[in-house]
């Protein structure tokens, strides 16, 4: 899943956080991916991504139903079209 890949980015880059507690929370983020996936959709401020607000905003928007629909339509799916 895309969310798993996106959240794993923070395992390698917790130093982006200025606050040591935030850096620790972001580093631990990937240990809880399954919990976040079960609780989809992501909501602002409900995960350690709150310490990276620009990224959090981007990820929530990228995972929105509207964006998913646009992606599928761009690939030729949706709106009555089928690739079969």
LUMTOR-270810 format. One record per residue: residue number from 1; y, x, z of N, C-alpha, C in turn. Coordinates in nm, 2 decimals, padded with zeros to 4 digits, m for minus. Atoms other than C-alpha are relative to their C-alpha. Layout:
residues N
NODE, NUM, Y, X, Z, Y, X, Z, Y, X, Z;
...
end
This chain:
residues 84
NODE, 1, m00.12, 00.08, 00.00, 00.00, 00.00, 00.00, 00.12, 00.09, 00.00;
NODE, 2, m00.12, m00.07, 00.01, 00.35, 00.11, m00.07, 00.06, 00.03, 00.13;
NODE, 3, m00.07, m00.02, m00.13, 00.47, 00.06, 00.28, m00.07, 00.12, 00.08;
NODE, 4, 00.07, m00.12, m00.07, 00.21, 00.31, 00.41, 00.05, 00.13, m00.05;
NODE, 5, m00.05, m00.12, 00.06, 00.33, 00.57, 00.17, 00.14, 00.03, 00.05;
NODE, 6, m00.14, m00.02, m00.04, 00.69, 00.51, 00.25, 00.02, 00.03, 00.15;
NODE, 7, m00.01, m00.04, m00.15, 00.64, 00.52, 00.63, m00.05, 00.14, 00.03;
NODE, 8, 00.05, m00.14, m00.02, 00.44, 00.84, 00.60, 00.11, 00.10, m00.03;
NODE, 9, m00.10, m00.10, 00.02, 00.75, 01.01, 00.47, 00.06, 00.05, 00.13;
NODE, 10, m00.07, m00.03, m00.12, 00.89, 01.00, 00.82, m00.09, 00.09, 00.09;
NODE, 11, 00.09, m00.10, m00.08, 00.59, 01.20, 00.96, 00.05, 00.14, m00.03;
NODE, 12, m00.04, m00.14, 00.04, 00.72, 01.50, 00.77, 00.15, 00.02, 00.01;
NODE, 13, m00.14, m00.02, 00.00, 01.09, 01.44, 00.81, 00.07, m00.06, 00.13;
NODE, 14, m00.06, 00.05, m00.12, 01.17, 01.33, 01.17, 00.13, 00.07, 00.04;
NODE, 15, m00.12, m00.07, m00.03, 01.44, 01.59, 01.19, 00.13, m00.06, m00.06;
NODE, 16, m00.12, 00.07, 00.06, 01.67, 01.36, 00.99, 00.07, m00.08, 00.12;
NODE, 17, m00.06, 00.07, m00.11, 01.73, 01.18, 01.32, 00.08, 00.10, 00.09;
NODE, 18, m00.08, m00.09, m00.08, 02.01, 01.33, 01.53, m00.04, 00.00, 00.15;
NODE, 19, 00.04, 00.02, m00.13, 01.88, 01.20, 01.86, m00.15, 00.05, 00.02;
NODE, 20, 00.14, m00.04, m00.02, 01.56, 01.37, 02.00, m00.10, m00.12, 00.02;
NODE, 21, 00.09, 00.12, m00.02, 01.42, 01.03, 02.11, m00.03, m00.07, m00.13;
NODE, 22, 00.02, 00.06, 00.13, 01.48, 00.89, 01.77, m00.09, 00.08, m00.09;
NODE, 23, 00.09, m00.09, 00.07, 01.31, 01.19, 01.61, m00.14, m00.02, 00.04;
NODE, 24, 00.13, 00.02, m00.05, 01.01, 01.14, 01.83, m00.06, m00.13, m00.05;
NODE, 25, 00.05, 00.13, 00.04, 00.99, 00.77, 01.75, m00.03, 00.00, m00.15;
NODE, 26, 00.02, m00.01, 00.14, 01.02, 00.84, 01.38, m00.13, 00.08, m00.03;
NODE, 27, 00.12, m00.08, 00.02, 00.75, 01.11, 01.40, m00.13, m00.08, 00.04;
NODE, 28, 00.11, 00.08, m00.04, 00.52, 00.86, 01.57, m00.02, m00.13, m00.08;
NODE, 29, 00.00, 00.12, 00.08, 00.59, 00.59, 01.32, m00.13, m00.03, m00.07;
NODE, 30, 00.13, 00.02, 00.08, 00.28, 00.64, 01.10, m00.12, m00.03, 00.09;
NODE, 31, 00.12, 00.04, m00.08, 00.05, 00.60, 01.40, m00.01, m00.15, 00.02;
NODE, 32, 00.00, 00.15, m00.02, 00.15, 00.23, 01.40, 00.01, m00.07, m00.13;
NODE, 33, m00.02, 00.07, 00.13, 00.16, 00.15, 01.03, m00.08, m00.13, m00.01;
NODE, 34, 00.08, 00.12, 00.01, m00.13, m00.10, 01.06, 00.07, m00.11, 00.08;
NODE, 35, m00.07, 00.10, m00.08, 00.07, m00.29, 01.33, 00.11, m00.05, m00.08;
NODE, 36, m00.11, 00.04, 00.08, 00.37, m00.30, 01.10, m00.04, m00.08, m00.12;
NODE, 37, 00.05, 00.07, 00.12, 00.17, m00.41, 00.80, m00.04, m00.14, 00.05;
NODE, 38, 00.04, 00.13, m00.05, 00.02, m00.70, 01.01, 00.11, m00.09, 00.03;
NODE, 39, m00.11, 00.07, m00.04, 00.36, m00.80, 01.12, 00.10, m00.03, m00.12;
NODE, 40, m00.09, 00.02, 00.12, 00.51, m00.81, 00.76, 00.05, m00.14, m00.01;
NODE, 41, m00.09, m00.10, 00.06, 00.77, m00.88, 00.65, 00.08, 00.08, 00.11;
NODE, 42, m00.07, m00.08, m00.09, 00.96, m00.60, 00.81, 00.14, m00.07, 00.03;
NODE, 43, m00.13, 00.05, m00.03, 01.28, m00.71, 00.99, 00.08, 00.11, 00.06;
NODE, 44, m00.10, m00.10, m00.05, 01.58, m00.50, 01.07, m00.01, 00.02, 00.15;
NODE, 45, 00.00, m00.03, m00.14, 01.56, m00.33, 01.41, m00.13, m00.01, 00.07;
NODE, 46, 00.13, 00.03, m00.07, 01.19, m00.40, 01.48, m00.09, 00.12, 00.00;
NODE, 47, 00.08, m00.12, 00.01, 01.05, m00.05, 01.40, 00.09, 00.12, 00.03;
NODE, 48, m00.08, m00.12, m00.02, 01.16, 00.30, 01.46, 00.09, 00.04, m00.11;
NODE, 49, m00.10, m00.02, 00.11, 01.33, 00.29, 01.12, 00.14, m00.04, 00.04;
NODE, 50, m00.14, 00.04, m00.04, 01.62, 00.14, 01.31, 00.08, 00.13, 00.03;
NODE, 51, m00.07, m00.13, m00.02, 01.71, 00.51, 01.38, 00.04, 00.06, m00.13;
NODE, 52, m00.04, m00.04, 00.14, 01.74, 00.55, 01.00, 00.05, m00.12, m00.07;
NODE, 53, m00.04, 00.13, 00.05, 01.94, 00.24, 00.91, 00.02, m00.01, m00.15;
NODE, 54, m00.01, 00.01, 00.15, 02.01, 00.33, 00.55, m00.14, m00.01, m00.06;
NODE, 55, 00.14, 00.00, 00.05, 01.64, 00.39, 00.48, m00.06, m00.14, 00.04;
NODE, 56, 00.06, 00.13, m00.04, 01.54, 00.08, 00.68, 00.05, m00.11, m00.09;
NODE, 57, m00.06, 00.11, 00.09, 01.78, m00.14, 00.48, m00.06, 00.01, m00.14;
NODE, 58, 00.06, m00.02, 00.13, 01.65, 00.01, 00.15, m00.14, m00.05, 00.00;
NODE, 59, 00.14, 00.04, 00.00, 01.28, m00.04, 00.25, m00.01, m00.15, 00.01;
NODE, 60, 00.00, 00.15, m00.02, 01.34, m00.40, 00.36, 00.04, m00.07, m00.13;
NODE, 61, m00.04, 00.06, 00.13, 01.52, m00.48, 00.04, m00.10, 00.02, m00.11;
NODE, 62, 00.10, m00.03, 00.10, 01.26, m00.30, m00.18, m00.13, m00.09, 00.02;
NODE, 63, 00.12, 00.08, m00.03, 00.98, m00.51, m00.01, 00.03, m00.15, 00.00;
NODE, 64, m00.04, 00.14, 00.00, 01.17, m00.84, m00.04, m00.08, m00.07, m00.11;
NODE, 65, 00.07, 00.08, 00.11, 01.00, m01.12, m00.24, 00.07, 00.01, m00.13;
NODE, 66, m00.08, 00.00, 00.12, 01.29, m01.11, m00.49, m00.03, 00.13, m00.08;
NODE, 67, 00.03, m00.13, 00.07, 01.23, m00.74, m00.56, m00.14, 00.01, m00.05;
NODE, 68, 00.14, 00.00, 00.04, 00.86, m00.78, m00.58, m00.02, m00.08, m00.13;
NODE, 69, 00.01, 00.08, 00.12, 00.90, m01.06, m00.83, 00.06, 00.07, m00.12;
NODE, 70, m00.06, m00.08, 00.11, 01.14, m00.84, m01.04, m00.09, 00.11, m00.05;
NODE, 71, 00.09, m00.11, 00.04, 00.89, m00.56, m01.04, m00.12, m00.06, m00.08;
NODE, 72, 00.11, 00.06, 00.08, 00.60, m00.79, m01.15, 00.05, m00.05, m00.14;
NODE, 73, m00.05, 00.05, 00.13, 00.82, m00.95, m01.42, 00.02, 00.12, m00.09;
NODE, 74, m00.03, m00.12, 00.08, 00.92, m00.60, m01.54, m00.13, 00.06, m00.06;
NODE, 75, 00.13, m00.04, 00.04, 00.55, m00.52, m01.57, m00.07, m00.10, m00.09;
NODE, 76, 00.05, 00.10, 00.09, 00.49, m00.83, m01.78, m00.08, m00.11, 00.07;
NODE, 77, 00.06, 00.11, m00.08, 00.36, m01.06, m01.50, 00.10, m00.10, 00.04;
NODE, 78, m00.10, 00.10, m00.06, 00.52, m01.38, m01.37, 00.07, m00.08, m00.11;
NODE, 79, m00.07, 00.09, 00.09, 00.73, m01.65, m01.52, m00.08, m00.05, m00.11;
NODE, 80, 00.08, 00.06, 00.10, 00.44, m01.80, m01.70, m00.07, 00.10, m00.10;
NODE, 81, 00.06, m00.10, 00.09, 00.35, m01.48, m01.88, m00.12, 00.07, 00.07;
NODE, 82, 00.12, m00.07, m00.05, 00.01, m01.31, m01.84, m00.03, 00.12, m00.09;
NODE, 83, 00.04, m00.12, 00.08, m00.11, m00.97, m01.96, m00.14, m00.01, m00.04;
NODE, 84, 00.14, 00.01, 00.03, m00.46, m01.10, m02.00, m00.02, m00.04, m00.15;
end
